[in-house]
Amino acid sequence: MKTLETIKKELKEYDGKNIRIMEVCGTHTSSIFKNGIRSLISPRIKLISGPGCPVCVTASSYIDRLVEYSLKDNHCVLTFGDMMKVKGSELTLTESKAMGGNVKILYSPLGAVKVSMKNPDTQFVFAAVGFETTIPIYALLIEEIIKNNIKNLRIMTSLKTIIPAISYICTNEKNIDAFLCPGHVSVIIGSSVYSEMALKYRKPFVIGGFEGGHIIAAIYEIVRQISNNECNMKNMYQSAVTAEGNEKAKALIDKYFEAADDYWRGIGIIEGSGLKLRTEYKDFDAGSTSSEDVDVTPAGCKCADVILGRITPQECPLFGKACSPLNAVGACMVSSEGACGIWYRNCEV
Ligand code: SF4
């Protein structure tokens, strides 16, 4: 078995054909910067940020519905902090709050149960945004609402699934050679689904952990496969990811949600890429996203090109000039998982 030092040396000296690897999730993007991975590998290996930031792909019309809700008498929007600065067609939730809107930041969806039980005269809506990693928690929230017979709390979902998004990229974008699969989502959905993807799209799909050594090893495996004309799924994060994933979490998701077409900010409708509350739970739905959603992209913002791996954040003309975390133009600069925000915090501007 090769040592990490040998692997690093080989990656640094790699002089084969150019390889473009998309890391799907923002946690990998952050770790790539934190560990200086780009400085350890050949410039012929490009690491491209992908679509794994749920806040970044939420349609502006969804934000508009939250803003509208927050401004109604006796209504309140409960949300994670990441959502506060994402612009709808006109306002962010921060701006709505400044105008007197009722918006509260929570750190856990289950906190919504306490808040709504304490304030029975207020109608609450929880902004449930996320991928498979957080969706089981929203399912638990519905369970708690039912168990406690809470009548003043509903959820407004913008829930996305990652495989249809990766399939979309494989079908429509020709510049990605391989995928570093999202670690956290893979814990839930399992590794076997990527075997089908590798076969179908003839690209390596490698699941890696988040430590620097994990990422280097995953990149090495991708380079090895491409150099040998292989295209397989390889699970290099077996301490957390099994072939079938987390069956309990998947069953919980399946109990309350079903697949539907959904709208991705800047991209449009991706078939089967959203999860909606099942018909029997529609009473808990306060206006979730659907393929009917629309989006207003701020002038000059290239978020869609960033999310699809066509450009790096630095290649957006507004990066670090008109657009920064303090004055974000697009959603990718706002969220802690957004590529532009991560690049801004780690690059010299
Ligand atoms: Fe959009 Fe700002 Fe990123 Fe440009 S730098 S793509 S404006 S979020």
Boltz pocket constraint, residues with backbone or C-beta under 6 A from the ligand:
constraints:
  - pocket:
      binder: B
      contacts: [[A, 300], [A, 301], [A, 302], [A, 303], [A, 304], [A, 306], [A, 313], [A, 316], [A, 317], [A, 318], [A, 319], [A, 320], [A, 323], [A, 324], [A, 328], [A, 329], [A, 330], [A, 331], [A, 332], [A, 333], [A, 334], [A, 340]]
      max_distance: 6.0
